Amino acid sequence: MANKTEEFPLFTSLDKTTVQNMLGRIASYLYNISDIIKIDHKRIETSMDIMYEIIERIEKRSIYFHIYYNGCKMGELNEGALMCFWIIKLTP
């Protein structure tokens, strides 16, 4: 485990591919949820700036998992829970 400041990876801007992949995942989750709660998925509107912030926060947490849990990757449930948390918190 890294314990020196210089050993921590620096968080840089997300590349377009990562953002597009995460937006696709979030969109599919929202589409599935809209089917469950019986609302038209076309009525869901979002702010792209806030969605980018949500994606960035999830990626930062992924780095946190890697550093503090000896290289473990964040699981799908954790990622989904973080998405829900930030969607509720930031209401995009």
Residue pairs with C-beta under 8 A, 6 or more apart in sequence:
1 67
1 68
1 70
2 8
2 67
8 67
9 63
9 66
9 67
11 59
11 60
11 63
14 52
14 55
14 56
14 59
18 55
18 59
19 52
19 55
22 55
22 58
22 59
23 51
23 55
25 83
26 51
26 54
26 55
26 83
29 80
29 83
30 41
30 44
31 41
34 40
34 41
34 44
35 41
46 92
47 92
50 90
50 91
50 92
51 92
53 86
53 90
54 83
54 86
54 87
54 90
54 92
57 82
57 86
58 79
58 82
58 83
58 86
61 74
61 78
61 82
62 73
62 74
62 79
65 72
65 73
65 74
65 78
66 72
66 73
